[in-house]
Amino acid sequence: MEYSADGVSLKIKNAVKPLTGGVRLTGGRLKEAFDNNLAFLKRFDVDRMLYWFRVHAGEPAPGAPYAFGGGHFENNLHGQTAGQFLMGAGTALLWTSDDALRRKTDEVIAGILRFRREDGCLIPAATGELFEKEYPNYVRAWLTFGLLAAGYAGNEQAFSLVRGFGDWFNKCGCLPYVKDLNLGFQGILANTELYRSPVGVPADMETAQKYYREDWWLDWLDKEEQRAIYRHPGNHPHGTLLTALEAYLDLYRATGEEYLLSCVQKALRMFEDKWQHVGGGIVMCESFQGEIHYPGCNLLESWLPYNELCCSTFWILLNQRLHLLFPDNAHYTDEVEKSVYNMLIACQEGDQGYHYLARLEGSKDSRYTDIASCCAGTGARLVSMLPQLLYTYTDDLVYVDLYSDSRAEINGSEITVKTDMPYGGRVEISLEKWAHKALKLRIPVWCAGAVTVNGQTAKPGEYLALEGLSSGESIQFELPFKVKTTLYAGREEIPGKRRYAMEYGPLLLAALRRDNVILRYSPDSPIITEIGKGRFTLQGNHQIELRAYMDISDEPLTVYPVVE
């Protein structure tokens, strides 16, 4: 995540800057998600998060560690829940003043500080386990991201802790084989994120280059070989290889090595071509069940692993990084929007938690009851980031990337947005103060046609530039929604039948029934009628309700009903 100015030494500067404060969500679906997330984060118990820190320091440990089912995440990965909480809480505190959340954040930081090891290691695991399981990569990354988020939110102790943690790791004995440990491709991002921070040092990037860089894998990406996505021979292939792509973009910015940028861009094309579901979900996921994932498999059945929320959050972060480098290429923000609505918010279950998998057939999974999991951690972090995804800027330009009811202070300008999004396309932007030369408005790729604003026209998938604006001006326009259908191709094709998904504007729709769902309409010209916010009937099929997948909880559903 981009929080502040460029780090220690970056040869490639971002073309636009993200905001790190000054944005307030004032209404609508994104604010609902943000508020739910605050309530979710405040449910975490400090004693339970610090349980293993106290145990390994030989201190009394009241309470019990978080555990769901077999208790994998906290009982096998001591300390991950503290990192998870800090990622979400620290990021949220950039945008909102919440005394209760800040107190809890400070208490967790104080506990980690008290129980850290003398050498700077913060992972609360026994010495014999420290370089096993997912400790050096996954847990270290979670704690690093969480402490950085808390530091950006104003806790200076967090920055001191994470710097000492990084110094310990940059000299630790597992470096020669660290990338070959469990989920080794996740560890590199901890180093590059730390390097870009206010407490980054050259050794962070040197460790990433020397011990994590995999040139053979980059060669696969460069040649656009699909095995790079699903045949990584490390611990096990996983969609979270996307985190390594984030890190390689960081390496590109640090070194200026164009080859790295090219590899990342080719990887994105491969994901979009063979590994992205309608609605933006990432099909590639971890699996211990054999040859399940393959290019174009497009898994649907409710027992199969796909559309993991972690993968969608990393997809959003990767596209955000590319937007900051190439702001006039609206494709990256189109991808962010699609995954925010149809995966991130779709996985949020009120203030109770986050679905682990966003399945498109049967129902979403029930793992939202596990509040201490990887997907709950990345989900909470990304929902806390929502205000940052709305705007980017330079000294001369302001980009409106996502439309949501909000008020923003942007480098001397003050902007208020009121909109029906994502359920309707009405947008009104008020320039209460205007100190920039131009306002650039994203015209989403899903629009039914070109959009004209103040005499300027842009096609879907472009940014529209408005110049000559002044304080007090109001801009109003409509983003025209359309219905789009997508023919299913993949593992669950039914011989002699056709299955189509349906989207309305930015929203993926699902039929609220699972078995024997047969719709009768022409896929080229479906006619839908709105019966409520995000709720529709299809002409000639009134017995089936179509609902925004984002707003479905545990109801039975199918995104790909049979169409006759």
C-alpha positions as CSV (number, residue, x, y, z in Angstrom):
1,M,0.0,0.0,0.0
2,E,1.2,3.5,-0.8
3,Y,1.0,5.7,2.3
4,S,3.7,8.4,1.9
5,A,6.4,9.8,-0.2
6,D,8.9,7.6,-2.1
7,G,11.2,5.6,0.0
8,V,14.9,5.3,0.5
9,S,16.0,5.4,-3.2
10,L,13.5,4.8,-6.0
11,K,14.7,5.4,-9.6
12,I,11.1,5.3,-10.9
13,K,8.7,7.8,-9.3
14,N,5.0,7.3,-9.3
15,A,3.2,9.5,-11.9
16,V,0.4,10.3,-9.4
17,K,0.2,10.2,-5.6
18,P,-2.3,8.4,-3.4
19,L,-3.9,10.2,-0.5
20,T,-3.0,9.2,3.0
21,G,-5.7,11.1,4.8
22,G,-8.2,13.8,4.2
23,V,-10.9,11.6,2.6
24,R,-14.2,11.0,4.4
25,L,-16.9,8.6,3.2
26,T,-20.2,10.3,3.7
27,G,-22.7,7.7,2.6
28,G,-23.5,4.8,0.2
29,R,-22.3,1.2,-0.1
30,L,-18.6,1.9,0.5
31,K,-19.3,3.8,3.7
32,E,-21.5,0.9,4.9
33,A,-18.6,-1.5,4.2
34,F,-16.1,0.8,6.0
35,D,-18.3,1.2,9.1
36,N,-18.9,-2.6,9.3
37,N,-15.2,-3.1,9.1
38,L,-14.6,-0.7,12.0
39,A,-17.1,-2.6,14.1
40,F,-15.4,-5.9,13.1
41,L,-12.0,-4.7,14.1
42,K,-13.2,-3.5,17.5
43,R,-14.4,-7.1,18.2
44,F,-10.8,-8.3,18.5
45,D,-9.6,-9.0,22.1
46,V,-6.2,-7.8,23.1
47,D,-5.4,-10.6,25.5
48,R,-6.2,-13.2,22.8
49,M,-4.1,-11.5,20.2
50,L,-1.1,-11.3,22.7
51,Y,-1.6,-14.8,24.0
52,W,1.5,-16.4,22.3
53,F,3.6,-13.3,22.8
54,R,3.1,-13.7,26.6
55,V,3.6,-17.5,26.5
56,H,6.9,-17.3,24.8
57,A,8.1,-14.5,27.1
58,G,7.2,-16.7,30.1
59,E,4.5,-14.3,31.3
60,P,1.0,-15.2,32.4
61,A,-1.3,-15.4,29.4
62,P,-5.0,-14.7,30.2
63,G,-7.6,-15.7,27.7
64,A,-7.0,-18.1,24.9
65,P,-5.6,-17.8,21.3
66,Y,-8.1,-17.4,18.5
67,A,-9.0,-20.8,17.0
68,F,-11.5,-21.9,14.4
69,G,-11.9,-25.6,13.6
70,G,-8.4,-27.0,14.1
71,G,-7.1,-23.6,15.0
72,H,-4.6,-23.3,12.1
73,F,-4.0,-19.6,11.9
74,E,-3.2,-18.6,15.4
75,N,-2.2,-21.9,16.9
76,N,0.1,-22.9,14.0
77,L,1.1,-19.3,13.1
78,H,1.6,-17.6,16.4
79,G,1.3,-13.8,16.1
80,Q,-0.6,-13.7,12.8
81,T,-3.8,-12.3,14.4
82,A,-1.9,-9.3,15.9
83,G,-0.6,-8.5,12.4
84,Q,-4.0,-9.0,10.9
85,F,-5.6,-6.6,13.4
86,L,-2.9,-4.0,13.0
87,M,-3.2,-4.0,9.2
88,G,-6.8,-3.2,9.3
89,A,-6.9,-0.9,12.4
90,G,-3.8,1.1,11.4
91,T,-5.1,1.7,7.9
92,A,-8.6,2.7,9.2
93,L,-7.1,5.3,11.5
94,L,-5.7,7.2,8.6
95,W,-9.2,8.2,7.7
96,T,-11.2,8.3,10.9
97,S,-10.8,9.3,14.5
98,D,-11.8,6.4,16.7
99,D,-10.5,6.5,20.3
100,A,-11.5,2.9,21.1
101,L,-9.8,1.5,18.0
102,R,-6.7,3.6,18.6
103,R,-6.4,2.5,22.3
104,K,-6.7,-1.1,21.2
105,T,-4.0,-0.6,18.5
106,D,-1.7,1.1,21.0
107,E,-2.2,-1.8,23.5
108,V,-1.3,-4.4,21.0
109,I,1.9,-2.4,20.0
110,A,2.8,-2.0,23.7
111,G,2.4,-5.8,24.2
112,I,4.6,-6.7,21.2
113,L,7.2,-4.2,22.4
114,R,7.2,-5.7,25.9
115,F,7.5,-9.3,24.8
116,R,9.9,-9.0,21.8
117,R,13.1,-10.9,21.8
118,E,16.4,-9.1,22.5
119,D,17.6,-9.7,18.9
120,G,14.6,-7.8,17.5
121,C,12.6,-10.9,16.3
122,L,8.9,-10.3,17.0
123,I,7.5,-13.7,16.0
124,P,6.3,-15.5,19.1
125,A,7.4,-19.0,18.2
126,A,9.9,-21.3,19.9
127,T,13.4,-21.1,18.5
128,G,13.1,-24.6,17.0
129,E,9.9,-23.6,15.1
130,L,11.0,-20.1,14.0
131,F,12.2,-21.2,10.5
132,E,9.4,-23.7,9.9
133,K,5.8,-23.6,8.7
134,E,4.9,-20.1,7.5
135,Y,6.7,-18.0,10.1
136,P,9.6,-16.5,8.1
137,N,7.3,-15.5,5.2
138,Y,3.6,-15.3,5.9
139,V,3.7,-14.3,9.6
140,R,6.6,-12.0,9.2
141,A,4.8,-10.3,6.3
142,W,1.6,-9.9,8.3
143,L,3.4,-8.4,11.3
144,T,5.5,-6.1,9.0
145,F,2.4,-4.8,7.2
146,G,0.5,-4.3,10.5
147,L,3.3,-2.5,12.2
148,L,3.8,-0.2,9.2
149,A,0.1,0.6,9.1
150,A,0.2,1.4,12.8
151,G,3.3,3.6,12.3
152,Y,1.6,5.5,9.5
153,A,-1.3,6.0,11.8
154,G,0.9,7.8,14.3
155,N,2.4,5.1,16.6
156,E,6.1,5.8,16.5
157,Q,6.8,2.6,18.6
158,A,5.5,0.6,15.7
159,F,8.1,2.0,13.3
160,S,10.8,1.3,15.8
161,L,9.6,-2.3,16.2
162,V,9.3,-3.0,12.5
163,R,12.8,-1.6,11.9
164,G,14.4,-3.8,14.5
165,F,12.4,-6.8,13.1
166,G,13.7,-6.1,9.6
167,D,17.3,-5.8,10.9
168,W,17.0,-9.2,12.6
169,F,15.6,-10.8,9.5
170,N,18.2,-9.3,7.1
171,K,20.9,-11.1,9.1
172,C,19.0,-14.3,10.1
173,G,20.3,-17.8,9.4
174,C,17.4,-18.9,7.2
175,L,18.0,-16.5,4.3
176,P,19.8,-19.0,2.1
177,Y,16.7,-21.2,1.9
178,V,13.9,-18.8,3.0
179,K,12.2,-18.6,-0.4
180,D,12.0,-22.4,-0.4
181,L,10.0,-22.5,2.8
182,N,6.2,-22.5,3.1
183,L,4.7,-19.8,0.9
184,G,8.2,-18.4,0.2
185,F,6.9,-16.1,-2.5
186,Q,5.0,-14.0,0.1
187,G,8.1,-13.0,2.1
188,I,9.7,-10.8,-0.6
189,L,6.9,-8.2,-0.2
190,A,7.6,-7.7,3.5
191,N,11.1,-6.6,2.5
192,T,10.1,-4.2,-0.4
193,E,7.2,-2.7,1.6
194,L,9.6,-2.0,4.5
195,Y,12.2,-0.6,2.1
196,R,9.6,2.0,0.8
197,S,8.7,3.1,4.3
198,P,10.1,6.0,6.3
199,V,12.3,3.5,8.2
200,G,13.5,1.6,5.1
201,V,17.2,0.8,4.6
202,P,19.1,-0.5,1.6
203,A,19.5,-3.9,3.3
204,D,15.8,-4.5,2.9
205,M,16.0,-4.4,-0.8
206,E,19.3,-6.2,-1.0
207,T,17.7,-9.1,0.9
208,A,14.8,-9.2,-1.5
209,Q,17.1,-9.2,-4.5
210,K,19.6,-11.8,-3.2
211,Y,17.4,-14.3,-1.4
212,Y,14.0,-14.0,-2.9
213,R,14.3,-13.1,-6.6
214,E,13.6,-16.0,-8.8
215,D,15.0,-15.3,-12.3
216,W,13.8,-18.7,-13.7
217,W,10.2,-17.7,-12.7
218,L,10.6,-14.3,-14.2
219,D,11.8,-16.0,-17.4
220,W,8.6,-18.1,-17.5
221,L,6.6,-14.8,-17.1
222,D,8.6,-13.1,-19.8
223,K,7.8,-15.9,-22.2
224,E,4.1,-15.8,-21.0
225,E,4.2,-19.5,-20.0
226,Q,1.0,-20.4,-18.1
227,R,3.0,-22.8,-15.8
228,A,4.3,-19.7,-14.1
229,I,0.8,-19.2,-12.6
230,Y,-0.1,-22.7,-11.5
231,R,3.1,-24.8,-11.6
232,H,5.4,-22.9,-9.3
233,P,7.5,-25.7,-7.9
234,G,7.9,-24.2,-4.4
235,N,6.0,-25.3,-1.4
236,H,2.8,-25.3,-3.4
237,P,1.4,-23.1,-6.2
238,H,-1.0,-20.4,-5.0
239,G,-2.9,-17.4,-6.3
240,T,-1.0,-15.4,-3.7
241,L,2.0,-15.4,-6.1
242,L,0.4,-12.0,-6.9
243,T,2.2,-10.7,-3.8
244,A,5.5,-11.5,-5.5
245,L,4.3,-9.5,-8.5
246,E,3.7,-6.5,-6.1
247,A,7.2,-6.9,-4.9
248,Y,8.7,-7.1,-8.4
249,L,7.0,-3.8,-9.2
250,D,8.8,-2.4,-6.1
251,L,12.1,-3.8,-7.4
252,Y,11.4,-2.2,-10.7
253,R,10.9,1.2,-9.1
254,A,14.0,0.8,-7.0
255,T,16.3,-0.3,-9.8
256,G,14.7,1.0,-13.0
257,E,15.0,-2.5,-14.5
258,E,12.4,-2.5,-17.3
259,Y,12.4,-6.3,-17.6
260,L,10.7,-6.5,-14.2
261,L,7.9,-4.2,-15.3
262,S,7.4,-6.2,-18.5
263,C,7.2,-9.5,-16.6
264,V,4.6,-8.1,-14.2
265,Q,2.5,-6.8,-17.1
266,K,2.7,-10.1,-18.9
267,A,1.6,-11.9,-15.7
268,L,-1.4,-9.7,-15.4
269,R,-2.4,-10.5,-19.0
270,M,-2.1,-14.2,-18.3
271,F,-4.3,-13.9,-15.1
272,E,-6.9,-11.9,-17.0
273,D,-6.9,-14.4,-19.9
274,K,-7.1,-17.7,-18.1
275,W,-7.4,-17.2,-14.4
276,Q,-10.0,-14.4,-13.8
277,H,-13.6,-15.2,-13.2
278,V,-16.5,-12.9,-14.3
279,G,-16.8,-10.3,-11.5
280,G,-13.0,-10.2,-11.0
281,G,-12.3,-13.2,-8.8
282,I,-9.0,-15.1,-9.1
283,V,-9.6,-18.8,-9.9
284,M,-6.1,-20.0,-9.0
285,C,-6.0,-20.9,-5.3
286,E,-4.0,-23.3,-3.1
287,S,-5.0,-26.9,-3.4
288,F,-3.8,-30.1,-1.9
289,Q,-6.2,-32.2,-3.9
290,G,-4.2,-32.9,-7.0
291,E,-4.7,-31.6,-10.6
292,I,-7.6,-29.3,-10.0
293,H,-6.4,-26.0,-11.3
294,Y,-5.4,-25.5,-14.9
295,P,-5.6,-22.6,-17.4
296,G,-9.2,-21.8,-18.2
297,C,-10.6,-24.2,-15.7
298,N,-13.0,-21.6,-14.3
299,L,-14.0,-23.7,-11.3
300,L,-17.6,-23.3,-10.1
301,E,-18.6,-26.3,-7.9
302,S,-19.2,-25.4,-4.2
303,W,-16.6,-27.9,-3.0
304,L,-13.7,-26.5,-5.1
305,P,-11.1,-23.9,-4.0
306,Y,-11.3,-20.7,-6.0
307,N,-12.0,-17.0,-5.7
308,E,-10.1,-16.7,-2.4
309,L,-10.4,-13.2,-1.0
310,C,-6.7,-12.9,-0.3
311,C,-6.0,-13.2,-4.1
312,S,-8.6,-10.5,-4.9
313,T,-7.1,-8.1,-2.4
314,F,-3.6,-8.7,-3.8
315,W,-5.1,-8.1,-7.3
316,I,-6.5,-4.8,-6.2
317,L,-3.2,-3.7,-4.7
318,L,-1.3,-4.8,-7.8
319,N,-3.6,-2.8,-10.0
320,Q,-3.4,0.2,-7.7
321,R,0.4,0.1,-8.0
322,L,0.1,0.1,-11.8
323,H,-2.4,3.0,-11.7
324,L,0.0,5.1,-9.7
325,L,2.6,4.5,-12.5
326,F,0.3,4.8,-15.5
327,P,-2.7,6.9,-14.3
328,D,-4.2,7.6,-17.7
329,N,-4.6,3.9,-18.4
330,A,-8.1,3.4,-17.0
331,H,-7.9,-0.4,-17.2
332,Y,-6.1,-0.6,-13.9
333,T,-8.8,1.4,-12.0
334,D,-11.5,-0.6,-13.9
335,E,-10.0,-3.7,-12.4
336,V,-9.8,-2.2,-9.0
337,E,-13.5,-1.2,-9.1
338,K,-14.6,-4.6,-10.4
339,S,-12.9,-6.5,-7.6
340,V,-13.9,-4.0,-4.9
341,Y,-17.6,-4.5,-5.5
342,N,-17.8,-8.1,-6.6
343,M,-15.2,-9.7,-4.5
344,L,-14.0,-7.6,-1.6
345,I,-17.4,-6.2,-0.5
346,A,-19.1,-9.4,-1.6
347,C,-17.0,-11.3,0.9
348,Q,-17.9,-9.0,3.9
349,E,-20.5,-10.4,6.1
350,G,-21.8,-7.3,7.9
351,D,-19.6,-6.7,11.0
352,Q,-19.2,-10.5,11.6
353,G,-16.3,-11.3,9.3
354,Y,-15.2,-12.1,5.7
355,H,-16.0,-15.1,3.5
356,Y,-12.8,-16.9,2.7
357,L,-14.0,-18.0,-0.8
358,A,-16.5,-16.1,-3.0
359,R,-18.0,-19.2,-4.8
360,L,-20.3,-18.6,-7.7
361,E,-22.3,-21.7,-7.4
362,G,-24.2,-23.1,-4.4
363,S,-23.4,-20.4,-1.9
364,K,-20.5,-18.3,-0.6
365,D,-18.5,-20.3,2.0
366,S,-19.1,-20.1,5.7
367,R,-15.6,-19.2,6.8
368,Y,-16.6,-15.7,7.8
369,T,-17.2,-17.2,11.2
370,D,-13.4,-17.5,11.5
371,I,-12.4,-13.9,12.3
372,A,-8.7,-14.7,12.6
373,S,-7.8,-15.9,9.2
374,C,-5.7,-14.7,6.3
375,C,-8.7,-13.6,4.3
376,A,-10.2,-11.8,7.3
377,G,-6.9,-10.0,7.6
378,T,-6.5,-8.9,4.0
379,G,-10.2,-8.1,3.7
380,A,-10.2,-5.8,6.7
381,R,-7.0,-4.1,5.5
382,L,-8.5,-3.5,2.0
383,V,-11.8,-2.2,3.3
384,S,-9.9,0.2,5.5
385,M,-8.1,1.3,2.4
386,L,-11.3,2.2,0.5
387,P,-11.0,6.0,0.9
388,Q,-7.5,5.9,-0.7
389,L,-8.9,4.2,-3.8
390,L,-11.2,7.1,-4.7
391,Y,-8.7,9.8,-5.7
392,T,-5.1,10.3,-6.9
393,Y,-3.4,13.6,-7.7
394,T,-0.4,15.6,-8.9
395,D,0.4,19.3,-8.4
396,D,-1.8,20.0,-11.4
397,L,-4.3,17.2,-11.7
398,V,-6.9,15.4,-9.6
399,Y,-8.1,12.0,-10.8
400,V,-11.5,10.7,-9.6
401,D,-10.9,7.0,-9.9
402,L,-13.9,5.4,-8.0
403,Y,-17.2,7.2,-7.5
404,S,-18.6,7.2,-3.9
405,D,-20.3,9.6,-1.6
406,S,-17.3,11.4,-0.1
407,R,-15.6,14.6,0.8
408,A,-11.8,15.0,0.1
409,E,-9.1,17.6,0.8
410,I,-6.6,17.2,-2.0
411,N,-3.5,19.3,-2.0
412,G,-5.4,22.6,-1.7
413,S,-8.6,21.5,-3.4
414,E,-11.8,20.4,-1.6
415,I,-14.2,18.1,-3.4
416,T,-17.5,16.6,-2.5
417,V,-19.0,13.7,-4.5
418,K,-22.6,12.6,-4.4
419,T,-23.6,9.5,-6.4
420,D,-26.0,6.6,-6.8
421,M,-23.0,4.3,-7.4
422,P,-22.8,1.3,-7.5
423,Y,-26.5,0.9,-8.0
424,G,-27.0,3.8,-10.4
425,G,-24.9,6.1,-12.5
426,R,-25.8,9.6,-11.3
427,V,-22.8,11.6,-10.2
428,E,-22.5,15.2,-8.9
429,I,-19.1,16.7,-8.1
430,S,-18.9,20.0,-6.2
431,L,-15.6,21.9,-6.2
432,E,-15.8,23.7,-2.9
433,K,-12.2,24.8,-3.3
434,W,-10.2,24.3,-6.6
435,A,-6.5,24.7,-6.8
436,H,-5.6,22.4,-9.7
437,K,-5.5,22.8,-13.5
438,A,-7.6,19.9,-14.5
439,L,-10.0,17.3,-13.1
440,K,-9.8,13.8,-14.7
441,L,-12.9,11.6,-14.5
442,R,-12.8,7.9,-15.1
443,I,-15.4,6.7,-17.6
444,P,-15.8,3.1,-16.6
445,V,-15.3,0.4,-19.2
446,W,-18.8,-1.0,-18.4
447,C,-20.6,2.1,-19.6
448,A,-23.2,1.7,-22.4
449,G,-21.5,4.4,-24.4
450,A,-19.5,7.6,-24.5
451,V,-20.0,10.1,-21.8
452,T,-20.0,13.9,-22.3
453,V,-19.3,16.3,-19.4
454,N,-19.1,20.1,-19.8
455,G,-18.7,19.6,-23.5
456,Q,-15.9,17.1,-23.3
457,T,-16.5,13.5,-24.4
458,A,-14.7,10.2,-23.5
459,K,-15.3,6.6,-24.4
460,P,-15.8,3.8,-21.9
461,G,-12.4,2.8,-20.5
462,E,-10.9,6.3,-20.7
463,Y,-10.3,9.3,-18.5
464,L,-12.1,12.5,-19.4
465,A,-10.2,15.8,-18.7
466,L,-11.9,19.0,-17.6
467,E,-9.9,22.2,-17.6
468,G,-10.8,25.8,-16.7
469,L,-12.7,24.9,-13.6
470,S,-13.1,27.2,-10.6
471,S,-14.1,27.1,-6.9
472,G,-17.8,26.8,-6.3
473,E,-18.5,24.9,-9.6
474,S,-20.7,21.9,-9.7
475,I,-20.4,19.1,-12.3
476,Q,-23.2,16.7,-13.0
477,F,-23.3,13.7,-15.3
478,E,-24.7,10.2,-15.8
479,L,-22.7,6.9,-16.2
480,P,-25.0,4.8,-18.4
481,F,-25.5,1.3,-17.2
482,K,-26.0,-1.7,-19.5
483,V,-26.6,-5.4,-19.2
484,K,-23.7,-7.6,-20.3
485,T,-23.8,-11.4,-20.6
486,T,-20.9,-13.8,-20.5
487,L,-21.0,-17.4,-21.8
488,Y,-19.4,-19.9,-19.4
489,A,-16.5,-21.9,-20.6
490,G,-14.5,-24.2,-18.3
491,R,-14.6,-27.3,-16.2
492,E,-18.4,-27.2,-15.4
493,E,-19.7,-26.9,-18.9
494,I,-22.9,-28.9,-19.3
495,P,-23.1,-30.9,-22.6
496,G,-25.8,-29.5,-24.9
497,K,-26.5,-26.5,-22.6
498,R,-25.3,-22.9,-22.4
499,R,-24.7,-21.0,-19.2
500,Y,-24.4,-17.2,-19.0
501,A,-23.4,-14.8,-16.3
502,M,-25.0,-11.4,-16.2
503,E,-23.6,-8.0,-15.1
504,Y,-25.4,-4.7,-14.8
505,G,-23.1,-1.8,-14.8
506,P,-20.3,-2.6,-12.3
507,L,-22.4,-5.3,-10.6
508,L,-22.2,-9.0,-11.0
509,L,-25.7,-10.5,-10.7
510,A,-26.7,-14.0,-9.4
511,A,-29.9,-16.0,-9.6
512,L,-31.2,-16.6,-6.1
513,R,-31.6,-20.3,-6.5
514,R,-29.1,-23.1,-7.0
515,D,-30.7,-26.2,-8.5
516,N,-32.4,-26.5,-11.8
517,V,-32.2,-22.8,-12.6
518,I,-33.2,-22.4,-16.3
519,L,-33.7,-18.9,-17.7
520,R,-35.3,-18.2,-21.0
521,Y,-34.1,-15.1,-22.8
522,S,-31.9,-14.0,-25.7
523,P,-28.3,-13.4,-24.3
524,D,-27.9,-10.7,-26.9
525,S,-30.8,-8.6,-25.6
526,P,-31.8,-9.4,-22.0
527,I,-34.4,-7.1,-20.5
528,I,-34.3,-6.6,-16.7
529,T,-36.6,-4.7,-14.3
530,E,-35.4,-3.3,-11.1
531,I,-37.5,-4.3,-8.1
532,G,-35.3,-2.8,-5.4
533,K,-31.7,-1.6,-4.9
534,G,-29.5,-4.2,-6.5
535,R,-32.5,-6.5,-7.1
536,F,-34.0,-7.4,-10.5
537,T,-36.3,-9.7,-12.4
538,L,-35.7,-10.8,-16.0
539,Q,-38.5,-10.4,-18.5
540,G,-40.3,-13.7,-18.9
541,N,-38.6,-15.2,-15.8
542,H,-40.3,-13.5,-12.9
543,Q,-40.1,-16.6,-10.7
544,I,-36.3,-16.0,-10.3
545,E,-34.8,-13.0,-8.6
546,L,-31.5,-11.7,-9.8
547,R,-29.5,-9.9,-7.1
548,A,-26.2,-8.1,-6.9
549,Y,-23.7,-10.8,-5.9
550,M,-22.2,-8.1,-3.6
551,D,-25.3,-8.0,-1.4
552,I,-26.0,-11.8,-1.1
553,S,-25.2,-13.4,2.3
554,D,-25.8,-17.1,2.7
555,E,-28.6,-17.6,0.2
556,P,-28.3,-20.3,-2.4
557,L,-27.2,-18.9,-5.7
558,T,-25.9,-19.5,-9.2
559,V,-24.0,-16.9,-11.2
560,Y,-24.1,-19.1,-14.3
561,P,-27.7,-20.4,-14.8
562,V,-28.6,-22.4,-17.8
563,V,-30.1,-20.2,-20.6
564,E,-32.5,-21.6,-23.2
